[in-house]
């Protein structure tokens, strides 16, 4: 799991101040989020358009390697 650095820093600070582990803080937050989702009324599903465009991945892109993918996405366009 990758987290925004600022968010992770805040979670670590909160966990340390509450004498808890980062894992326990994240688990509690996820449980609360999922409990809130369960209480919300369900909405009807929307039909989404399906693209018929061709294409695919650019050469060198490996979706199974998140670090390499993030590096590619950070490169300026045209490289």
Biopython code that builds the backbone (N, CA, C, O; Angstrom):
import numpy as np
from Bio.PDB.StructureBuilder import StructureBuilder

atoms = [
    (1, "UNK", "N", (0.850, -1.163, 0.000)),
    (1, "UNK", "CA", (0.000, 0.000, 0.000)),
    (1, "UNK", "C", (0.898, 1.228, 0.000)),
    (1, "UNK", "O", (1.862, 1.313, 0.761)),
    (2, "UNK", "N", (0.571, 2.161, -0.851)),
    (2, "UNK", "CA", (1.325, 3.416, -0.900)),
    (2, "UNK", "C", (0.437, 4.527, -0.365)),
    (2, "UNK", "O", (-0.713, 4.663, -0.781)),
    (3, "UNK", "N", (0.967, 5.320, 0.557)),
    (3, "UNK", "CA", (0.228, 6.443, 1.123)),
    (3, "UNK", "C", (0.965, 7.738, 0.833)),
    (3, "UNK", "O", (2.191, 7.759, 0.725)),
    (4, "UNK", "N", (0.217, 8.801, 0.710)),
    (4, "UNK", "CA", (0.787, 10.124, 0.586)),
    (4, "UNK", "C", (1.708, 10.361, 1.787)),
    (4, "UNK", "O", (1.349, 10.041, 2.920)),
    (5, "UNK", "N", (2.900, 10.924, 1.536)),
    (5, "UNK", "CA", (3.881, 11.109, 2.602)),
    (5, "UNK", "C", (3.356, 11.971, 3.738)),
    (5, "UNK", "O", (3.594, 11.669, 4.907)),
    (6, "UNK", "N", (2.647, 13.036, 3.406)),
    (6, "UNK", "CA", (2.087, 13.914, 4.441)),
    (6, "UNK", "C", (1.050, 13.198, 5.289)),
    (6, "UNK", "O", (1.005, 13.374, 6.506)),
    (7, "UNK", "N", (0.213, 12.388, 4.643)),
    (7, "UNK", "CA", (-0.801, 11.636, 5.365)),
    (7, "UNK", "C", (-0.148, 10.613, 6.289)),
    (7, "UNK", "O", (-0.544, 10.474, 7.446)),
    (8, "UNK", "N", (0.852, 9.898, 5.779)),
    (8, "UNK", "CA", (1.539, 8.909, 6.591)),
    (8, "UNK", "C", (2.230, 9.566, 7.781)),
    (8, "UNK", "O", (2.208, 9.027, 8.888)),
    (9, "UNK", "N", (2.835, 10.710, 7.561)),
    (9, "UNK", "CA", (3.492, 11.437, 8.653)),
    (9, "UNK", "C", (2.473, 11.810, 9.736)),
    (9, "UNK", "O", (2.744, 11.677, 10.929)),
    (10, "UNK", "N", (1.297, 12.279, 9.302)),
    (10, "UNK", "CA", (0.247, 12.654, 10.257)),
    (10, "UNK", "C", (-0.259, 11.433, 11.029)),
    (10, "UNK", "O", (-0.511, 11.517, 12.231)),
    (11, "UNK", "N", (-0.406, 10.302, 10.338)),
    (11, "UNK", "CA", (-0.866, 9.078, 11.005)),
    (11, "UNK", "C", (0.168, 8.626, 12.028)),
    (11, "UNK", "O", (-0.187, 8.246, 13.144)),
    (12, "UNK", "N", (1.444, 8.664, 11.656)),
    (12, "UNK", "CA", (2.502, 8.266, 12.591)),
    (12, "UNK", "C", (2.514, 9.169, 13.817)),
    (12, "UNK", "O", (2.667, 8.691, 14.941)),
    (13, "UNK", "N", (2.355, 10.469, 13.606)),
    (13, "UNK", "CA", (2.337, 11.416, 14.715)),
    (13, "UNK", "C", (1.135, 11.153, 15.622)),
    (13, "UNK", "O", (1.266, 11.144, 16.846)),
    (14, "UNK", "N", (-0.029, 10.940, 15.020)),
    (14, "UNK", "CA", (-1.226, 10.643, 15.810)),
    (14, "UNK", "C", (-1.045, 9.351, 16.603)),
    (14, "UNK", "O", (-1.353, 9.299, 17.794)),
    (15, "UNK", "N", (-0.546, 8.312, 15.940)),
    (15, "UNK", "CA", (-0.354, 7.019, 16.594)),
    (15, "UNK", "C", (0.603, 7.135, 17.775)),
    (15, "UNK", "O", (0.348, 6.574, 18.840)),
    (16, "UNK", "N", (1.695, 7.858, 17.589)),
    (16, "UNK", "CA", (2.669, 8.025, 18.671)),
    (16, "UNK", "C", (2.042, 8.768, 19.855)),
    (16, "UNK", "O", (2.260, 8.397, 21.008)),
    (17, "UNK", "N", (1.270, 9.809, 19.570)),
    (17, "UNK", "CA", (0.624, 10.583, 20.629)),
    (17, "UNK", "C", (-0.452, 9.804, 21.366)),
    (17, "UNK", "O", (-0.718, 10.061, 22.540)),
    (18, "UNK", "N", (-1.074, 8.846, 20.674)),
    (18, "UNK", "CA", (-2.140, 8.040, 21.278)),
    (18, "UNK", "C", (-1.614, 6.712, 21.806)),
    (18, "UNK", "O", (-2.387, 5.867, 22.258)),
    (19, "UNK", "N", (-0.277, 6.529, 21.748)),
    (19, "UNK", "CA", (0.364, 5.281, 22.186)),
    (19, "UNK", "C", (-0.253, 4.079, 21.476)),
    (19, "UNK", "O", (-0.610, 3.080, 22.102)),
    (20, "UNK", "N", (-0.370, 4.199, 20.161)),
    (20, "UNK", "CA", (-0.936, 3.139, 19.328)),
    (20, "UNK", "C", (0.004, 2.859, 18.172)),
    (20, "UNK", "O", (0.941, 3.617, 17.922)),
    (21, "UNK", "N", (-0.252, 1.770, 17.474)),
    (21, "UNK", "CA", (0.518, 1.471, 16.272)),
    (21, "UNK", "C", (-0.154, 2.133, 15.079)),
    (21, "UNK", "O", (-1.349, 2.428, 15.099)),
    (22, "UNK", "N", (0.634, 2.356, 14.049)),
    (22, "UNK", "CA", (0.088, 2.902, 12.806)),
    (22, "UNK", "C", (-0.962, 1.942, 12.250)),
    (22, "UNK", "O", (-2.007, 2.367, 11.757)),
    (23, "UNK", "N", (-0.673, 0.650, 12.335)),
    (23, "UNK", "CA", (-1.620, -0.354, 11.833)),
    (23, "UNK", "C", (-2.969, -0.236, 12.532)),
    (23, "UNK", "O", (-4.009, -0.273, 11.874)),
    (24, "UNK", "N", (-2.967, -0.094, 13.869)),
    (24, "UNK", "CA", (-4.244, -0.020, 14.584)),
    (24, "UNK", "C", (-5.014, 1.238, 14.214)),
    (24, "UNK", "O", (-6.243, 1.205, 14.136)),
    (25, "UNK", "N", (-4.316, 2.348, 13.985)),
    (25, "UNK", "CA", (-4.978, 3.593, 13.586)),
    (25, "UNK", "C", (-5.602, 3.430, 12.201)),
    (25, "UNK", "O", (-6.751, 3.820, 11.989)),
    (26, "UNK", "N", (-4.851, 2.857, 11.257)),
    (26, "UNK", "CA", (-5.376, 2.656, 9.908)),
    (26, "UNK", "C", (-6.542, 1.674, 9.904)),
    (26, "UNK", "O", (-7.522, 1.881, 9.187)),
    (27, "UNK", "N", (-6.447, 0.606, 10.698)),
    (27, "UNK", "CA", (-7.553, -0.359, 10.766)),
    (27, "UNK", "C", (-8.825, 0.308, 11.287)),
    (27, "UNK", "O", (-9.908, 0.099, 10.741)),
    (28, "UNK", "N", (-8.690, 1.112, 12.344)),
    (28, "UNK", "CA", (-9.865, 1.793, 12.892)),
    (28, "UNK", "C", (-10.469, 2.759, 11.876)),
    (28, "UNK", "O", (-11.690, 2.834, 11.733)),
    (29, "UNK", "N", (-9.615, 3.492, 11.175)),
    (29, "UNK", "CA", (-10.107, 4.442, 10.177)),
    (29, "UNK", "C", (-10.853, 3.723, 9.059)),
    (29, "UNK", "O", (-11.907, 4.178, 8.616)),
    (30, "UNK", "N", (-10.302, 2.598, 8.606)),
    (30, "UNK", "CA", (-10.968, 1.838, 7.543)),
    (30, "UNK", "C", (-12.285, 1.241, 8.024)),
    (30, "UNK", "O", (-13.270, 1.233, 7.286)),
    (31, "UNK", "N", (-12.305, 0.742, 9.255)),
    (31, "UNK", "CA", (-13.567, 0.203, 9.802)),
    (31, "UNK", "C", (-14.641, 1.283, 9.865)),
    (31, "UNK", "O", (-15.795, 1.041, 9.510)),
    (32, "UNK", "N", (-14.256, 2.481, 10.319)),
    (32, "UNK", "CA", (-15.225, 3.586, 10.394)),
    (32, "UNK", "C", (-15.726, 3.979, 9.009)),
    (32, "UNK", "O", (-16.920, 4.210, 8.816)),
    (33, "UNK", "N", (-14.816, 4.052, 8.055)),
    (33, "UNK", "CA", (-15.205, 4.387, 6.683)),
    (33, "UNK", "C", (-16.187, 3.370, 6.135)),
    (33, "UNK", "O", (-17.216, 3.739, 5.569)),
    (34, "UNK", "N", (-15.876, 2.096, 6.299)),
    (34, "UNK", "CA", (-16.750, 1.046, 5.770)),
    (34, "UNK", "C", (-18.091, 1.015, 6.489)),
    (34, "UNK", "O", (-19.114, 0.730, 5.867)),
    (35, "UNK", "N", (-18.106, 1.304, 7.788)),
    (35, "UNK", "CA", (-19.367, 1.365, 8.519)),
    (35, "UNK", "C", (-20.227, 2.515, 8.000)),
    (35, "UNK", "O", (-21.444, 2.374, 7.884)),
    (36, "UNK", "N", (-19.603, 3.656, 7.686)),
    (36, "UNK", "CA", (-20.343, 4.797, 7.132)),
    (36, "UNK", "C", (-20.916, 4.459, 5.767)),
    (36, "UNK", "O", (-22.043, 4.843, 5.453)),
    (37, "UNK", "N", (-20.154, 3.747, 4.957)),
    (37, "UNK", "CA", (-20.627, 3.360, 3.626)),
    (37, "UNK", "C", (-21.843, 2.447, 3.750)),
    (37, "UNK", "O", (-22.794, 2.570, 2.978)),
    (38, "UNK", "N", (-21.815, 1.533, 4.717)),
    (38, "UNK", "CA", (-22.940, 0.610, 4.906)),
    (38, "UNK", "C", (-24.205, 1.343, 5.326)),
    (38, "UNK", "O", (-25.308, 0.872, 5.049)),
    (39, "UNK", "N", (-24.067, 2.487, 5.988)),
    (39, "UNK", "CA", (-25.248, 3.234, 6.452)),
    (39, "UNK", "C", (-25.838, 4.127, 5.377)),
    (39, "UNK", "O", (-26.971, 4.588, 5.516)),
    (40, "UNK", "N", (-25.102, 4.378, 4.316)),
    (40, "UNK", "CA", (-25.598, 5.262, 3.267)),
    (40, "UNK", "C", (-26.575, 4.501, 2.373)),
    (40, "UNK", "O", (-26.368, 3.325, 2.076)),
    (41, "UNK", "N", (-27.638, 5.178, 1.949)),
    (41, "UNK", "CA", (-28.585, 4.501, 1.059)),
    (41, "UNK", "C", (-27.914, 4.197, -0.287)),
    (41, "UNK", "O", (-27.116, 4.983, -0.797)),
    (42, "UNK", "N", (-28.258, 3.055, -0.834)),
    (42, "UNK", "CA", (-27.656, 2.685, -2.115)),
    (42, "UNK", "C", (-28.306, 3.472, -3.252)),
    (42, "UNK", "O", (-29.486, 3.816, -3.186)),
    (43, "UNK", "N", (-27.539, 3.745, -4.272)),
    (43, "UNK", "CA", (-28.031, 4.474, -5.439)),
    (43, "UNK", "C", (-28.146, 3.497, -6.593)),
    (43, "UNK", "O", (-27.449, 2.483, -6.631)),
    (44, "UNK", "N", (-29.025, 3.802, -7.530)),
    (44, "UNK", "CA", (-29.109, 2.931, -8.701)),
    (44, "UNK", "C", (-27.814, 3.003, -9.499)),
    (44, "UNK", "O", (-27.172, 4.052, -9.564)),
    (45, "UNK", "N", (-27.441, 1.899, -10.094)),
    (45, "UNK", "CA", (-26.228, 1.850, -10.905)),
    (45, "UNK", "C", (-26.418, 2.650, -12.180)),
    (45, "UNK", "O", (-27.501, 2.671, -12.764)),
    (46, "UNK", "N", (-25.350, 3.306, -12.602)),
    (46, "UNK", "CA", (-25.363, 4.055, -13.856)),
    (46, "UNK", "C", (-24.671, 3.230, -14.928)),
    (46, "UNK", "O", (-23.666, 2.566, -14.673)),
    (47, "UNK", "N", (-25.221, 3.285, -16.118)),
    (47, "UNK", "CA", (-24.573, 2.606, -17.243)),
    (47, "UNK", "C", (-23.457, 3.506, -17.758)),
    (47, "UNK", "O", (-23.691, 4.673, -18.073)),
    (48, "UNK", "N", (-22.262, 2.972, -17.841)),
    (48, "UNK", "CA", (-21.127, 3.737, -18.326)),
    (48, "UNK", "C", (-20.811, 3.346, -19.762)),
    (48, "UNK", "O", (-20.951, 2.183, -20.139)),
    (49, "UNK", "N", (-20.384, 4.321, -20.565)),
    (49, "UNK", "CA", (-20.032, 3.985, -21.943)),
    (49, "UNK", "C", (-18.755, 3.148, -21.974)),
    (49, "UNK", "O", (-17.871, 3.309, -21.133)),
    (50, "UNK", "N", (-18.675, 2.268, -22.942)),
    (50, "UNK", "CA", (-17.493, 1.420, -23.120)),
    (50, "UNK", "C", (-16.756, 1.902, -24.356)),
    (50, "UNK", "O", (-17.340, 2.051, -25.429)),
    (51, "UNK", "N", (-15.478, 2.141, -24.189)),
    (51, "UNK", "CA", (-14.670, 2.636, -25.303)),
    (51, "UNK", "C", (-14.372, 1.507, -26.285)),
    (51, "UNK", "O", (-14.122, 0.367, -25.892)),
    (52, "UNK", "N", (-14.405, 1.845, -27.555)),
    (52, "UNK", "CA", (-14.031, 0.881, -28.588)),
    (52, "UNK", "C", (-12.698, 1.272, -29.220)),
    (52, "UNK", "O", (-12.292, 0.712, -30.239)),
    (53, "UNK", "N", (-12.021, 2.244, -28.598)),
    (53, "UNK", "CA", (-10.743, 2.714, -29.134)),
    (53, "UNK", "C", (-9.689, 1.628, -29.007)),
    (53, "UNK", "O", (-9.687, 0.855, -28.049)),
    (54, "UNK", "N", (-8.807, 1.580, -29.969)),
    (54, "UNK", "CA", (-7.693, 0.640, -29.906)),
    (54, "UNK", "C", (-6.579, 1.233, -29.072)),
    (54, "UNK", "O", (-6.755, 2.257, -28.413)),
    (55, "UNK", "N", (-5.463, 0.598, -29.107)),
    (55, "UNK", "CA", (-4.322, 1.136, -28.373)),
    (55, "UNK", "C", (-3.724, 0.084, -27.477)),
    (55, "UNK", "O", (-3.625, -1.082, -27.858)),
    (56, "UNK", "N", (-3.343, 0.467, -26.339)),
    (56, "UNK", "CA", (-2.720, -0.424, -25.381)),
    (56, "UNK", "C", (-1.656, 0.331, -24.614)),
    (56, "UNK", "O", (-1.623, 1.561, -24.607)),
    (57, "UNK", "N", (-0.801, -0.418, -23.978)),
    (57, "UNK", "CA", (0.252, 0.195, -23.181)),
    (57, "UNK", "C", (1.386, 0.678, -24.066)),
    (57, "UNK", "O", (1.662, 0.111, -25.124)),
    (58, "UNK", "N", (2.027, 1.726, -23.612)),
    (58, "UNK", "CA", (3.213, 2.210, -24.305)),
    (58, "UNK", "C", (4.360, 1.246, -24.055)),
    (58, "UNK", "O", (4.364, 0.545, -23.043)),
    (59, "UNK", "N", (5.327, 1.196, -24.950)),
    (59, "UNK", "CA", (6.476, 0.319, -24.739)),
    (59, "UNK", "C", (7.178, 0.648, -23.419)),
    (59, "UNK", "O", (7.377, 1.817, -23.088)),
    (60, "UNK", "N", (7.543, -0.375, -22.682)),
    (60, "UNK", "CA", (8.248, -0.188, -21.418)),
    (60, "UNK", "C", (7.351, -0.042, -20.215)),
    (60, "UNK", "O", (7.853, 0.050, -19.095)),
    (61, "UNK", "N", (6.037, -0.016, -20.399)),
    (61, "UNK", "CA", (5.118, 0.123, -19.277)),
    (61, "UNK", "C", (4.746, -1.264, -18.772)),
    (61, "UNK", "O", (4.244, -2.100, -19.523)),
    (62, "UNK", "N", (5.002, -1.496, -17.476)),
    (62, "UNK", "CA", (4.669, -2.762, -16.828)),
    (62, "UNK", "C", (3.738, -2.461, -15.662)),
    (62, "UNK", "O", (4.186, -1.942, -14.640)),
    (63, "UNK", "N", (2.460, -2.772, -15.789)),
    (63, "UNK", "CA", (1.482, -2.460, -14.751)),
    (63, "UNK", "C", (1.691, -3.277, -13.485)),
    (63, "UNK", "O", (1.096, -2.971, -12.452)),
    (64, "UNK", "N", (2.521, -4.307, -13.546)),
    (64, "UNK", "CA", (2.809, -5.107, -12.360)),
    (64, "UNK", "C", (3.959, -4.536, -11.544)),
    (64, "UNK", "O", (4.261, -5.064, -10.473)),
    (65, "UNK", "N", (4.608, -3.481, -12.010)),
    (65, "UNK", "CA", (5.732, -2.865, -11.310)),
    (65, "UNK", "C", (5.350, -1.434, -10.958)),
    (65, "UNK", "O", (5.596, -0.515, -11.740)),
    (66, "UNK", "N", (4.743, -1.235, -9.776)),
    (66, "UNK", "CA", (4.205, 0.074, -9.410)),
    (66, "UNK", "C", (5.301, 1.125, -9.261)),
    (66, "UNK", "O", (5.070, 2.293, -9.574)),
    (67, "UNK", "N", (6.488, 0.739, -8.788)),
    (67, "UNK", "CA", (7.566, 1.714, -8.632)),
    (67, "UNK", "C", (8.025, 2.225, -9.994)),
    (67, "UNK", "O", (8.224, 3.426, -10.171)),
    (68, "UNK", "N", (8.194, 1.319, -10.954)),
    (68, "UNK", "CA", (8.603, 1.732, -12.294)),
    (68, "UNK", "C", (7.511, 2.552, -12.964)),
    (68, "UNK", "O", (7.805, 3.509, -13.681)),
    (69, "UNK", "N", (6.270, 2.190, -12.741)),
    (69, "UNK", "CA", (5.155, 2.935, -13.314)),
    (69, "UNK", "C", (5.117, 4.355, -12.751)),
    (69, "UNK", "O", (4.921, 5.313, -13.498)),
    (70, "UNK", "N", (5.302, 4.493, -11.446)),
    (70, "UNK", "CA", (5.314, 5.820, -10.830)),
    (70, "UNK", "C", (6.462, 6.652, -11.387)),
    (70, "UNK", "O", (6.305, 7.851, -11.618)),
    (71, "UNK", "N", (7.609, 6.026, -11.603)),
    (71, "UNK", "CA", (8.759, 6.722, -12.176)),
    (71, "UNK", "C", (8.453, 7.211, -13.590)),
    (71, "UNK", "O", (8.781, 8.344, -13.942)),
    (72, "UNK", "N", (7.825, 6.359, -14.398)),
    (72, "UNK", "CA", (7.442, 6.751, -15.758)),
    (72, "UNK", "C", (6.451, 7.917, -15.747)),
    (72, "UNK", "O", (6.537, 8.824, -16.575)),
    (73, "UNK", "N", (5.520, 7.883, -14.809)),
    (73, "UNK", "CA", (4.501, 8.933, -14.741)),
    (73, "UNK", "C", (5.091, 10.262, -14.298)),
    (73, "UNK", "O", (4.552, 11.319, -14.626)),
    (74, "UNK", "N", (6.206, 10.220, -13.545)),
    (74, "UNK", "CA", (6.845, 11.446, -13.070)),
    (74, "UNK", "C", (7.745, 12.085, -14.115)),
    (74, "UNK", "O", (8.131, 13.245, -13.963)),
    (75, "UNK", "N", (8.095, 11.347, -15.188)),
    (75, "UNK", "CA", (8.965, 11.884, -16.224)),
    (75, "UNK", "C", (8.219, 12.943, -17.031)),
    (75, "UNK", "O", (7.017, 12.818, -17.264)),
    (76, "UNK", "N", (8.937, 13.991, -17.458)),
    (76, "UNK", "CA", (8.303, 14.999, -18.324)),
    (76, "UNK", "C", (7.856, 14.372, -19.641)),
    (76, "UNK", "O", (8.451, 13.401, -20.108)),
    (77, "UNK", "N", (6.813, 14.930, -20.232)),
    (77, "UNK", "CA", (6.299, 14.409, -21.500)),
    (77, "UNK", "C", (7.334, 14.552, -22.601)),
    (77, "UNK", "O", (8.093, 15.521, -22.629)),
    (78, "UNK", "N", (7.363, 13.586, -23.507)),
    (78, "UNK", "CA", (8.249, 13.645, -24.649)),
    (78, "UNK", "C", (9.610, 12.987, -24.437)),
    (78, "UNK", "O", (10.467, 13.041, -25.320)),
    (79, "UNK", "N", (9.811, 12.377, -23.298)),
    (79, "UNK", "CA", (11.099, 11.708, -23.043)),
    (79, "UNK", "C", (11.078, 10.294, -23.491)),
    (79, "UNK", "O", (12.077, 9.588, -23.352)),
]
sb = StructureBuilder()
sb.init_structure("model")
sb.init_model(0)
sb.init_chain("A")
sb.init_seg("    ")
for serial, (resi, resn, name, xyz) in enumerate(atoms, 1):
    if name == "N":
        sb.init_residue(resn, " ", resi, " ")
    sb.init_atom(name, np.array(xyz, "f"), 0.0, 1.0, " ", f" {name:<3s}", serial, name[0])
structure = sb.get_structure()
